[in-house]
Structures are given as structure tokens and as C-alpha cells.
């Protein structure tokens, strides 16, 4: 029964791969899942270069409920601290439950050299726990990101995760750690309206196109709509700011598997 559950989890991850880059990283709460070029919106494991666009330090907690199945939930915690020479971040993400789980821990460094070039690197430790009898196996993976502010209203971002294609090999078990590349753009169309798009390429999978729109009617509220993949998966979300706190929620609906929800709470200090 336990191994049957594992197979079901893996199958769900494959079926939902149209929109999710990996099992062990929460889906971005931004519109359409666009995340690689979000100025001031650093999310762990998506583009470490965006860490340098945060003007203040922050702590974030994220929870994703995939298809209302608790065994497929993902939790993440991150912290970022800007310094005079470098911006530093640390994060951890966990997916699964007692029978099978995956954990990713990372530390990030980013620096802006000029408005046209921001570079970030991240070193992650990925581990998978196969069962109580087999134990867990881990590996170090790298990540590099670039960010460029071409104009005050147009930004582009690029990220490569696990470009060396690290794998886990334990006894007779071989598990590929996902390798992906993301290229995205963010355009500020007006003071209240923003458009973003992104192209994700996971190794040995088809490219996924994402698009998102954000509307800010007042300074404390953000409304988001977008979508990704083929067949198209619509997304809907919002963000609310109050003082140093911000709450973001997002939803996406798979036409077969159902609704995935994600929520993130941020504190800026």
C-alpha cells in the first residue's frame, strides 16, 4: 500500500508537470506562475538574482495545497538580508509525508553591478527520503540567475537550476533531480497595470509558456490573473499589504485533477 501511494504521487507530479517545475518547490503565487523577472519579488529557488532587488530584509512562509491532497502539500520558509556588498538569502522547502518526502535547502548570494546586470548564485542541498527502511540520500545542486533592468518599465530575468544535471543514486534507486531553465520579462504598462511572461524548459520536457497580469487599484491591494501550459491552466490571485505584512494567495485549476491553492505571508523589516 505504501509503495502504491508513492507511485500515485509520482504519477500526479508527472501529470501536473505542465505547470509545475518540480514537486519540491511551491508554485509561484504571482500571476500565471511567472517568477523569474519579478523585480522586488524574490522567491526562493526561482531566480537568486532577484534577491538584490529587495531593498529591505524579509521573512516569508509559503504553503501550497496541491489538488486538495495533503500528501502532496509543499511548505517553504525563506529569509533575505541586504548588506552593503551582497544580498544574502536562506530558504528551505519540503514536499511529501512520512513514507516519501523531498527537502531542498539553499543559501543565496546576489549583487547588482549596474542597472543592466544583477547576478545571483544559490547553492542547494537536495535530499529524498524513500522510506523508513531505505533512508534518505542527498546531493548538492547549483543555481545561477541573471536580472537586467533595460528601462524603468522593462525588466528581463534568466535562471538555470541544476545545470550540471545532478542525480541521486542509492542502491538500485536512481532519481533525476530536475534541471530547468527559465527566461522571463516584466513590463510596467502603467502605474497600476503590469504584464509578465515567462518560458520554462525542463530537461526532457516540452517548454511551458506563462503569462500574467497584475492590477493595483490602490497601494495596499494587488489583483492577479494569468495562466500557463497547454492545455491552458488559468490562475487567479490577489495580494494585500498592511504595514510590514503582506499576504498573497493564488489558485490554479487543472481541468482533470482539480484546484491547487498557494498562500504566502511576508514580513518586511
Backbone as CSV, one residue per row, in Angstrom:
resi,resn,N_x,N_y,N_z,CA_x,CA_y,CA_z,C_x,C_y,C_z
1,UNK,0.825,-1.199,0.000,0.000,0.000,0.000,0.867,1.260,0.000
2,UNK,1.933,1.252,0.773,2.814,2.414,0.849,3.428,2.710,-0.512
3,UNK,3.917,1.658,-1.183,4.557,1.874,-2.467,3.533,2.260,-3.530
4,UNK,2.304,1.829,-3.351,1.241,2.258,-4.243,1.018,3.767,-4.119
5,UNK,1.050,4.274,-2.881,0.894,5.703,-2.664,2.039,6.476,-3.295
6,UNK,3.248,5.945,-3.194,4.400,6.607,-3.799,4.217,6.711,-5.307
7,UNK,3.775,5.626,-5.928,3.564,5.633,-7.370,2.502,6.643,-7.769
8,UNK,1.447,6.754,-6.959,0.400,7.726,-7.245,0.961,9.136,-7.172
9,UNK,1.792,9.417,-6.166,2.381,10.746,-6.021,3.257,11.083,-7.208
10,UNK,4.074,10.141,-7.628,4.958,10.380,-8.767,4.137,10.619,-10.029
11,UNK,3.077,9.821,-10.201,2.220,9.981,-11.363,1.573,11.355,-11.381
12,UNK,1.091,11.816,-10.232,0.473,13.137,-10.162,1.480,14.223,-10.508
13,UNK,2.715,14.041,-10.055,3.740,15.023,-10.377,4.013,15.093,-11.861
14,UNK,4.003,13.938,-12.534,4.223,13.915,-13.976,3.059,14.551,-14.716
15,UNK,1.827,14.182,-14.309,0.649,14.711,-14.983,0.558,16.223,-14.833
16,UNK,0.936,16.722,-13.662,0.835,18.163,-13.417,2.082,18.915,-13.836
17,UNK,3.034,18.227,-14.476,4.280,18.862,-14.853,4.130,19.970,-15.867
18,UNK,2.962,20.070,-16.532,2.708,21.141,-17.477,2.865,22.491,-16.814
19,UNK,2.536,22.590,-15.532,2.510,23.895,-14.865,3.512,23.984,-13.730
20,UNK,3.916,22.870,-13.158,4.820,22.872,-12.015,6.213,22.469,-12.469
21,UNK,7.186,23.271,-12.079,8.557,22.974,-12.453,9.064,21.754,-11.697
22,UNK,8.690,21.618,-10.439,9.155,20.493,-9.630,8.152,20.185,-8.545
23,UNK,8.307,19.014,-7.938,7.439,18.628,-6.828,7.784,19.380,-5.554
24,UNK,9.062,19.667,-5.337,9.528,20.111,-4.026,9.629,21.620,-3.870
25,UNK,9.155,22.383,-4.851,9.166,23.845,-4.758,7.741,24.344,-4.913
26,UNK,7.264,25.197,-4.015,5.895,25.694,-4.150,5.696,26.465,-5.443
27,UNK,4.514,26.324,-6.021,4.165,27.101,-7.199,4.173,28.588,-6.858
28,UNK,4.693,29.404,-7.765,4.715,30.841,-7.544,3.296,31.380,-7.409
29,UNK,3.101,32.276,-6.430,1.781,32.886,-6.262,1.557,34.053,-7.209
30,UNK,2.587,34.433,-7.981,2.411,35.505,-8.952,1.503,35.049,-10.089
31,UNK,0.945,35.999,-10.810,0.001,35.690,-11.879,0.631,34.769,-12.915
32,UNK,-0.059,33.652,-13.215,0.428,32.704,-14.198,1.634,31.909,-13.759
33,UNK,2.063,32.077,-12.503,3.270,31.404,-12.036,4.543,32.058,-12.525
34,UNK,4.443,33.252,-13.115,5.621,33.976,-13.593,6.427,34.450,-12.390
35,UNK,7.740,34.189,-12.385,8.522,34.495,-11.185,9.954,34.915,-11.466
36,UNK,10.466,34.699,-12.670,11.896,34.858,-12.913,12.303,36.312,-13.138
37,UNK,11.341,37.208,-13.390,11.680,38.607,-13.648,10.864,39.563,-12.793
38,UNK,10.424,39.102,-11.625,9.600,39.924,-10.738,10.486,40.820,-9.880
39,UNK,10.669,42.058,-10.301,11.517,42.988,-9.560,10.963,43.203,-8.161
40,UNK,11.816,43.009,-7.144,11.398,43.175,-5.765,10.562,42.036,-5.241
41,UNK,10.439,40.966,-6.024,9.603,39.838,-5.609,10.377,38.535,-5.583
42,UNK,11.519,38.520,-4.880,12.339,37.313,-4.824,11.584,36.161,-4.166
43,UNK,11.566,35.037,-4.859,11.044,33.801,-4.304,12.169,32.782,-4.290
44,UNK,12.336,32.036,-3.201,13.448,31.077,-3.142,13.340,30.033,-4.235
45,UNK,14.485,29.674,-4.810,14.628,28.603,-5.796,14.146,28.978,-7.197
46,UNK,13.731,30.223,-7.437,13.293,30.605,-8.776,14.342,31.438,-9.513
47,UNK,14.831,32.508,-8.928,15.897,33.299,-9.536,16.653,34.011,-8.428
48,UNK,17.843,33.523,-8.069,18.585,34.147,-6.957,18.986,35.589,-7.232
49,UNK,19.062,36.006,-8.489,19.450,37.386,-8.792,18.420,38.383,-8.268
50,UNK,17.149,37.979,-8.190,16.100,38.886,-7.711,16.272,39.240,-6.243
51,UNK,17.107,38.497,-5.555,17.392,38.803,-4.155,17.930,40.227,-4.003
52,UNK,18.715,40.678,-4.982,19.330,42.003,-4.909,18.347,43.119,-5.198
53,UNK,17.147,42.795,-5.677,16.146,43.831,-5.946,15.291,44.125,-4.725
54,UNK,15.472,43.352,-3.656,14.770,43.636,-2.399,15.518,44.714,-1.640
55,UNK,14.875,45.840,-1.411,15.539,46.947,-0.727,15.615,46.742,0.778
56,UNK,14.751,45.897,1.326,14.734,45.636,2.768,14.730,44.141,3.021
57,UNK,15.128,43.752,4.214,15.109,42.355,4.578,13.688,41.846,4.757
58,UNK,13.513,40.543,4.649,12.170,39.987,4.757,12.215,38.535,5.212
59,UNK,11.098,38.084,5.755,10.879,36.685,6.117,9.574,36.257,5.473
60,UNK,9.574,35.084,4.844,8.385,34.611,4.138,8.109,33.153,4.477
61,UNK,6.834,32.833,4.566,6.384,31.455,4.750,5.346,31.150,3.678
62,UNK,5.503,30.015,3.002,4.624,29.647,1.891,4.068,28.250,2.111
63,UNK,2.800,28.082,1.765,2.169,26.760,1.836,1.363,26.528,0.569
64,UNK,1.563,25.363,-0.038,0.828,25.002,-1.245,0.061,23.707,-1.009
65,UNK,-1.211,23.704,-1.364,-2.071,22.529,-1.256,-2.432,22.075,-2.668
66,UNK,-1.791,21.013,-3.128,-1.998,20.555,-4.493,-3.182,19.600,-4.583
67,UNK,-4.160,20.011,-5.341,-5.336,19.179,-5.638,-6.045,18.709,-4.375
68,UNK,-5.932,19.469,-3.288,-6.580,19.159,-2.010,-6.147,17.804,-1.461
69,UNK,-4.911,17.392,-1.746,-4.341,16.140,-1.233,-3.205,16.512,-0.287
70,UNK,-3.366,16.238,0.997,-2.383,16.704,1.979,-1.010,16.095,1.759
71,UNK,-0.960,14.858,1.216,0.341,14.222,0.968,1.131,14.929,-0.127
72,UNK,0.473,15.756,-0.927,1.143,16.480,-1.998,1.440,17.931,-1.624
73,UNK,1.237,18.294,-0.374,1.448,19.677,0.046,2.932,20.021,0.101
74,UNK,3.218,21.316,-0.047,4.591,21.820,-0.021,4.645,23.005,0.930
75,UNK,5.668,23.017,1.792,5.880,24.137,2.713,7.267,24.725,2.462
76,UNK,7.372,26.026,2.572,8.658,26.691,2.360,8.806,27.861,3.315
77,UNK,10.048,28.111,3.708,10.382,29.224,4.588,11.645,29.879,4.055
78,UNK,11.667,31.206,4.022,12.835,31.907,3.488,13.072,33.200,4.243
79,UNK,14.320,33.661,4.190,14.704,34.926,4.797,15.726,35.589,3.887
80,UNK,15.638,36.906,3.756,16.600,37.654,2.943,17.100,38.857,3.719
81,UNK,18.394,39.138,3.576,19.026,40.245,4.299,19.942,41.004,3.341
82,UNK,19.645,42.260,3.011,20.562,43.046,2.180,21.709,43.593,3.012
83,UNK,22.905,43.550,2.467,24.077,44.124,3.115,24.723,45.126,2.153
84,UNK,25.799,45.726,2.592,26.437,46.760,1.774,27.001,46.197,0.479
85,UNK,27.557,44.998,0.528,28.225,44.433,-0.643,27.418,43.331,-1.324
86,UNK,26.676,42.561,-0.547,25.925,41.440,-1.093,24.556,41.361,-0.435
87,UNK,23.630,40.783,-1.167,22.350,40.412,-0.575,22.385,38.907,-0.324
88,UNK,21.991,38.512,0.877,22.096,37.115,1.284,20.706,36.580,1.600
89,UNK,20.454,35.362,1.186,19.181,34.727,1.473,19.358,33.276,1.853
90,UNK,18.425,32.757,2.623,18.418,31.340,3.001,16.989,30.839,2.918
91,UNK,16.820,29.584,2.534,15.477,29.058,2.333,15.466,27.544,2.474
92,UNK,14.284,27.022,2.761,14.086,25.579,2.862,12.691,25.257,2.364
93,UNK,12.552,24.147,1.657,11.269,23.710,1.127,11.116,22.216,1.379
94,UNK,9.887,21.802,1.682,9.638,20.380,1.991,8.373,19.908,1.293
95,UNK,8.459,18.731,0.691,7.326,18.125,-0.016,7.155,16.678,0.447
96,UNK,5.911,16.251,0.588,5.639,14.850,0.889,5.178,14.615,2.308
97,UNK,5.309,13.353,2.741,4.879,12.953,4.086,5.798,11.841,4.566
98,UNK,5.364,11.059,5.586,6.274,10.148,6.281,6.839,9.046,5.389
99,UNK,6.066,8.591,4.411,6.526,7.490,3.564,7.510,7.959,2.509
100,UNK,7.259,9.101,1.909,8.146,9.641,0.884,8.161,11.157,0.998
101,UNK,9.336,11.740,0.971,9.436,13.200,1.059,10.693,13.685,0.359
102,UNK,10.666,14.967,-0.013,11.809,15.630,-0.634,12.016,16.968,0.078
103,UNK,13.277,17.303,0.318,13.619,18.547,1.004,14.704,19.270,0.217
104,UNK,14.571,20.577,0.120,15.567,21.399,-0.561,15.929,22.565,0.351
105,UNK,17.215,22.681,0.661,17.725,23.781,1.472,18.742,24.564,0.660
106,UNK,18.673,25.888,0.729,19.567,26.685,-0.089,20.041,27.945,0.588
107,UNK,21.191,28.426,0.126,21.711,29.716,0.553,22.070,30.497,-0.707
108,UNK,21.663,31.773,-0.745,21.774,32.578,-1.961,22.620,33.815,-1.723
109,UNK,23.278,34.250,-2.820,24.053,35.484,-2.806,23.770,36.233,-4.104
110,UNK,23.563,37.532,-4.004,23.270,38.326,-5.198,23.870,39.713,-5.064
111,UNK,24.218,40.276,-6.225,24.773,41.632,-6.235,24.425,42.325,-7.542
112,UNK,24.102,43.615,-7.427,23.830,44.436,-8.601,25.086,45.218,-8.951
113,UNK,25.580,45.013,-10.171,26.782,45.700,-10.618,26.434,47.024,-11.304
114,UNK,25.350,47.048,-12.039,24.782,48.270,-12.604,23.340,47.938,-12.969
115,UNK,22.531,48.924,-13.388,21.115,48.633,-13.665,20.899,47.534,-14.706
116,UNK,21.934,47.289,-15.530,21.769,46.308,-16.601,22.263,44.918,-16.223
117,UNK,22.862,44.773,-15.043,23.412,43.465,-14.696,23.345,43.207,-13.195
118,UNK,22.534,42.240,-12.846,22.468,41.707,-11.491,22.675,40.211,-11.579
119,UNK,23.588,39.687,-10.763,23.931,38.267,-10.799,23.644,37.646,-9.435
120,UNK,23.076,36.474,-9.444,22.821,35.744,-8.212,23.195,34.281,-8.358
121,UNK,23.711,33.710,-7.297,24.025,32.288,-7.277,23.392,31.676,-6.028
122,UNK,23.048,30.422,-6.128,22.460,29.723,-4.995,23.014,28.309,-4.951
123,UNK,23.336,27.863,-3.736,23.824,26.506,-3.518,22.777,25.764,-2.694
124,UNK,22.280,24.678,-3.241,21.186,23.933,-2.627,21.636,22.531,-2.227
125,UNK,21.032,22.042,-1.162,21.204,20.639,-0.789,19.846,19.964,-0.916
126,UNK,19.768,19.041,-1.853,18.527,18.319,-2.108,18.621,16.926,-1.495
127,UNK,17.566,16.512,-0.811,17.538,15.170,-0.245,16.158,14.561,-0.440
128,UNK,16.128,13.245,-0.621,14.881,12.496,-0.777,14.881,11.349,0.214
129,UNK,13.786,11.215,0.937,13.600,10.114,1.876,12.666,9.105,1.234
130,UNK,13.198,7.917,0.923,12.444,6.932,0.159,11.507,6.108,1.029
131,UNK,11.950,5.736,2.224,11.114,5.002,3.170,11.895,4.887,4.468
132,UNK,11.229,4.442,5.512,11.904,4.292,6.800,13.006,3.240,6.730
133,UNK,12.839,2.231,5.897,13.832,1.162,5.809,15.016,1.536,4.930
134,UNK,14.753,2.293,3.859,15.824,2.651,2.932,16.593,3.870,3.415
135,UNK,15.909,4.825,4.039,16.576,6.038,4.500,16.533,7.121,3.445
136,UNK,17.488,8.076,3.509,17.473,9.191,2.572,18.827,9.338,1.902
137,UNK,18.814,10.033,0.789,20.027,10.305,0.022,19.993,11.756,-0.409
138,UNK,21.146,12.424,-0.416,21.186,13.828,-0.758,22.281,14.171,-1.755
139,UNK,22.181,15.357,-2.352,23.176,15.840,-3.304,23.160,17.359,-3.313
140,UNK,24.295,17.947,-3.645,24.422,19.402,-3.756,24.167,19.808,-5.204
141,UNK,23.286,20.771,-5.394,22.997,21.289,-6.733,23.213,22.795,-6.735
142,UNK,23.482,23.330,-7.913,23.753,24.762,-8.051,22.646,25.442,-8.839
143,UNK,22.627,26.751,-8.728,21.627,27.554,-9.401,22.239,28.921,-9.681
144,UNK,21.990,29.468,-10.862,22.511,30.783,-11.211,21.410,31.597,-11.875
145,UNK,21.367,32.883,-11.565,20.340,33.741,-12.133,20.897,35.077,-12.567
146,UNK,20.260,35.671,-13.568,20.618,36.987,-14.076,19.366,37.853,-14.112
147,UNK,19.548,39.143,-13.899,18.442,40.083,-13.964,18.960,41.382,-14.555
148,UNK,18.170,41.963,-15.472,18.569,43.210,-16.113,17.377,44.141,-16.215
149,UNK,17.576,45.385,-15.793,16.544,46.411,-15.891,16.856,47.258,-17.121
150,UNK,16.285,46.861,-18.257,16.596,47.517,-19.528,16.141,48.965,-19.533
151,UNK,14.945,49.207,-19.013,14.429,50.561,-18.821,13.710,50.585,-17.479
152,UNK,13.188,51.728,-17.100,12.465,51.806,-15.832,11.178,50.997,-15.855
153,UNK,10.705,50.632,-17.052,9.444,49.904,-17.174,9.596,48.494,-17.737
154,UNK,10.828,48.087,-18.084,11.027,46.786,-18.735,12.206,46.055,-18.110
155,UNK,11.949,44.827,-17.613,12.982,44.004,-16.975,12.967,42.612,-17.603
156,UNK,14.123,41.972,-17.599,14.206,40.585,-18.044,14.976,39.777,-16.997
157,UNK,14.677,38.499,-16.906,15.348,37.623,-15.952,15.623,36.272,-16.570
158,UNK,16.678,35.635,-16.096,17.094,34.326,-16.589,17.590,33.500,-15.421
159,UNK,17.207,32.220,-15.381,17.640,31.354,-14.291,17.897,29.950,-14.810
160,UNK,18.933,29.306,-14.266,19.242,27.906,-14.572,19.362,27.152,-13.252
161,UNK,18.571,26.107,-13.097,18.584,25.282,-11.891,19.183,23.925,-12.220
162,UNK,20.176,23.516,-11.428,20.848,22.231,-11.603,21.359,22.045,-13.034
163,UNK,22.133,22.997,-13.558,22.621,22.857,-14.940,23.577,21.688,-15.132
164,UNK,24.185,21.184,-14.061,25.099,20.044,-14.172,24.363,18.704,-14.137
165,UNK,23.047,18.734,-13.995,22.186,17.547,-14.047,22.591,16.506,-12.988
166,UNK,22.668,16.944,-11.760,22.943,16.044,-10.651,21.805,15.037,-10.477
167,UNK,22.156,13.819,-10.030,21.171,12.771,-9.789,21.448,12.112,-8.441
168,UNK,20.416,11.469,-7.907,20.577,10.669,-6.703,20.681,9.207,-7.091
169,UNK,21.709,8.542,-6.588,21.895,7.109,-6.833,22.074,6.427,-5.487
170,UNK,21.141,5.552,-5.154,21.168,4.879,-3.859,20.730,3.437,-4.062
171,UNK,21.684,2.504,-3.892,21.413,1.083,-4.150,20.892,0.933,-5.579
172,UNK,19.685,0.435,-5.733,19.115,0.240,-7.065,18.200,1.392,-7.481
173,UNK,18.160,2.442,-6.686,17.282,3.572,-6.970,18.090,4.706,-7.601
174,UNK,17.628,5.167,-8.754,18.213,6.332,-9.407,17.118,7.360,-9.614
175,UNK,17.321,8.550,-9.076,16.314,9.606,-9.174,16.944,10.842,-9.796
176,UNK,16.345,11.303,-10.868,16.814,12.524,-11.508,16.331,13.744,-10.737
177,UNK,17.249,14.651,-10.455,16.875,15.952,-9.885,16.550,16.864,-11.063
178,UNK,15.393,17.512,-11.059,15.008,18.312,-12.228,16.063,19.348,-12.606
179,UNK,16.239,19.507,-13.907,17.060,20.570,-14.472,16.153,21.443,-15.320
180,UNK,16.156,22.758,-15.034,15.296,23.622,-15.838,15.937,24.981,-16.069
181,UNK,15.466,25.634,-17.106,15.904,26.973,-17.486,14.666,27.843,-17.664
182,UNK,14.726,29.057,-17.137,13.594,29.974,-17.224,14.058,31.318,-17.774
183,UNK,13.280,31.862,-18.682,13.541,33.177,-19.259,12.237,33.962,-19.215
184,UNK,12.277,35.158,-18.634,11.039,35.905,-18.483,11.221,37.400,-18.621
185,UNK,10.094,38.098,-18.720,10.083,39.540,-18.912,8.938,40.145,-18.103
186,UNK,9.173,41.338,-17.583,8.150,42.077,-16.858,8.057,43.483,-17.439
187,UNK,6.830,43.903,-17.751,6.620,45.213,-18.365,5.604,46.003,-17.549
188,UNK,6.002,47.196,-17.101,5.108,48.081,-16.354,4.374,48.954,-17.355
189,UNK,3.118,48.601,-17.650,2.352,49.310,-18.670,1.834,50.654,-18.167
190,UNK,1.564,50.735,-16.874,1.124,51.988,-16.261,1.420,51.910,-14.768
191,UNK,1.069,52.937,-14.027,1.324,52.915,-12.590,0.574,51.780,-11.889
192,UNK,-0.555,51.376,-12.462,-1.394,50.386,-11.804,-1.445,49.044,-12.519
193,UNK,-0.846,48.938,-13.701,-1.019,47.732,-14.512,0.343,47.191,-14.944
194,UNK,0.528,45.876,-14.774,1.799,45.245,-15.112,1.545,43.921,-15.841
195,UNK,2.385,43.666,-16.842,2.270,42.433,-17.632,3.587,41.664,-17.557
196,UNK,3.489,40.346,-17.387,4.679,39.492,-17.295,4.483,38.250,-18.138
197,UNK,5.588,37.734,-18.651,5.546,36.466,-19.374,6.833,35.703,-19.091
198,UNK,6.786,34.398,-19.292,7.921,33.542,-18.953,7.871,32.261,-19.763
199,UNK,9.055,31.745,-20.088,9.184,30.472,-20.787,10.049,29.550,-19.941
200,UNK,9.512,28.394,-19.577,10.233,27.401,-18.777,10.554,26.182,-19.633
201,UNK,11.759,25.694,-19.507,12.170,24.479,-20.201,12.771,23.510,-19.198
202,UNK,12.028,22.461,-18.885,12.527,21.391,-18.033,13.167,20.334,-18.924
203,UNK,14.309,19.828,-18.501,15.057,18.867,-19.317,14.173,17.665,-19.659
204,UNK,14.142,17.313,-20.942,13.357,16.183,-21.469,11.849,16.412,-21.391
205,UNK,11.443,17.672,-21.232,10.016,18.010,-21.260,9.808,19.186,-22.213
206,UNK,8.582,19.334,-22.656,8.258,20.436,-23.557,8.318,21.766,-22.816
207,UNK,8.517,22.836,-23.566,8.532,24.174,-22.984,7.143,24.544,-22.475
208,UNK,7.113,25.310,-21.403,5.863,25.804,-20.827,5.874,27.326,-20.888
209,UNK,4.835,27.883,-21.471,4.711,29.341,-21.567,3.765,29.836,-20.484
210,UNK,4.140,30.925,-19.823,3.337,31.513,-18.758,3.088,32.979,-19.072
211,UNK,1.924,33.456,-18.682,1.609,34.860,-18.859,0.768,35.317,-17.673
212,UNK,0.997,36.540,-17.225,0.262,37.041,-16.074,0.060,38.545,-16.141
213,UNK,-1.040,38.997,-15.541,-1.371,40.419,-15.473,-1.646,40.774,-14.011
214,UNK,-1.104,41.909,-13.597,-1.331,42.407,-12.237,-1.925,43.805,-12.291
215,UNK,-2.946,44.009,-11.483,-3.601,45.325,-11.400,-3.617,45.765,-9.947
216,UNK,-3.140,46.979,-9.713,-3.054,47.524,-8.361,-3.977,48.743,-8.254
217,UNK,-5.248,48.523,-7.878,-6.187,49.646,-7.806,-5.842,50.650,-6.714
218,UNK,-5.300,50.156,-5.603,-4.823,51.009,-4.513,-3.493,50.459,-4.045
219,UNK,-2.785,51.213,-3.243,-1.419,50.825,-2.857,-1.372,49.561,-2.012
220,UNK,-2.477,49.174,-1.410,-2.477,48.031,-0.493,-3.062,46.760,-1.098
221,UNK,-3.521,46.814,-2.337,-4.192,45.658,-2.934,-3.634,45.366,-4.318
222,UNK,-3.375,44.067,-4.595,-2.950,43.599,-5.902,-3.921,42.530,-6.380
223,UNK,-4.354,42.637,-7.633,-5.212,41.631,-8.245,-4.447,40.961,-9.378
224,UNK,-4.516,39.638,-9.459,-3.705,38.900,-10.424,-4.561,37.928,-11.224
225,UNK,-4.262,37.806,-12.518,-4.900,36.822,-13.379,-3.878,36.398,-14.426
226,UNK,-3.929,35.131,-14.816,-2.968,34.639,-15.796,-3.228,33.189,-16.120
227,UNK,-2.191,32.529,-16.637,-2.333,31.128,-16.981,-1.036,30.571,-17.542
228,UNK,-1.019,29.259,-17.744,0.190,28.608,-18.230,-0.156,27.273,-18.857
229,UNK,0.786,26.778,-19.672,0.716,25.419,-20.177,-0.238,25.202,-21.330
230,UNK,-0.204,23.971,-21.833,-1.111,23.524,-22.885,-1.441,22.060,-22.607
231,UNK,-2.694,21.749,-22.220,-3.842,22.658,-22.209,-3.677,23.777,-21.183
232,UNK,-4.343,24.886,-21.473,-4.204,26.102,-20.685,-4.764,25.923,-19.279
233,UNK,-3.969,26.344,-18.291,-4.375,26.272,-16.887,-4.533,27.694,-16.362
234,UNK,-5.735,28.136,-16.082,-5.946,29.515,-15.607,-5.528,29.684,-14.157
235,UNK,-5.082,30.881,-13.812,-4.712,31.208,-12.436,-5.398,32.499,-12.032
236,UNK,-5.647,32.607,-10.736,-6.302,33.781,-10.169,-5.737,34.007,-8.775
237,UNK,-5.490,35.258,-8.417,-4.927,35.516,-7.099,-5.015,36.973,-6.712
238,UNK,-4.555,37.255,-5.492,-4.543,38.628,-5.004,-3.505,38.758,-3.908
239,UNK,-3.152,39.991,-3.603,-2.223,40.295,-2.527,-2.728,41.485,-1.734
240,UNK,-2.530,41.439,-0.434,-2.975,42.513,0.446,-1.820,42.927,1.350
241,UNK,-1.544,44.231,1.406,-0.480,44.758,2.247,-1.078,45.527,3.419
242,UNK,-0.465,45.338,4.572,-0.848,46.116,5.748,0.385,46.304,6.614
243,UNK,0.901,47.520,6.634,2.125,47.783,7.386,3.294,47.001,6.811
244,UNK,3.965,46.246,7.663,5.116,45.448,7.238,4.722,44.056,6.754
245,UNK,3.436,43.751,6.760,2.979,42.423,6.373,2.321,42.462,4.993
246,UNK,2.487,41.358,4.271,1.781,41.172,3.014,1.338,39.722,2.907
247,UNK,0.076,39.528,2.519,-0.487,38.199,2.330,-0.831,38.025,0.859
248,UNK,-0.318,36.936,0.249,-0.598,36.623,-1.142,-1.259,35.259,-1.224
249,UNK,-2.294,35.160,-2.048,-2.948,33.882,-2.292,-3.123,33.712,-3.794
250,UNK,-3.063,32.470,-4.237,-3.231,32.182,-5.652,-3.895,30.834,-5.853
251,UNK,-4.599,30.698,-6.959,-5.295,29.455,-7.287,-5.085,29.130,-8.762
252,UNK,-4.920,27.849,-9.054,-4.908,27.396,-10.432,-5.760,26.133,-10.539
253,UNK,-6.392,25.946,-11.689,-7.339,24.848,-11.840,-6.960,23.955,-13.010
254,UNK,-6.590,22.714,-12.683,-6.359,21.690,-13.695,-7.705,21.084,-14.073
255,UNK,-7.953,20.939,-15.365,-9.264,20.501,-15.809,-9.599,19.075,-15.417
256,UNK,-8.589,18.284,-15.006,-8.836,16.905,-14.582,-8.593,16.721,-13.089
257,UNK,-7.458,17.210,-12.593,-7.052,16.945,-11.215,-7.655,17.905,-10.207
258,UNK,-8.100,19.067,-10.647,-8.755,19.989,-9.722,-7.932,21.220,-9.397
259,UNK,-8.200,21.786,-8.225,-7.658,23.098,-7.844,-6.419,22.953,-6.965
260,UNK,-5.412,23.751,-7.265,-4.225,23.897,-6.421,-4.229,25.312,-5.849
261,UNK,-4.045,25.425,-4.554,-4.015,26.738,-3.903,-2.666,26.959,-3.241
262,UNK,-2.229,28.207,-3.232,-0.960,28.552,-2.595,-1.134,29.871,-1.847
263,UNK,-0.562,29.930,-0.655,-0.608,31.140,0.150,0.754,31.482,0.694
264,UNK,1.069,32.763,0.773,2.372,33.208,1.271,2.197,34.422,2.158
265,UNK,2.873,34.386,3.298,2.860,35.502,4.242,4.266,36.081,4.330
266,UNK,4.393,37.384,4.111,5.693,38.061,4.101,5.721,39.121,5.200
267,UNK,6.881,39.216,5.827,7.123,40.288,6.800,8.398,41.007,6.403
268,UNK,8.298,42.314,6.212,9.444,43.131,5.798,9.942,43.903,7.001
269,UNK,11.257,43.847,7.225,11.812,44.559,8.374,12.912,45.533,7.956
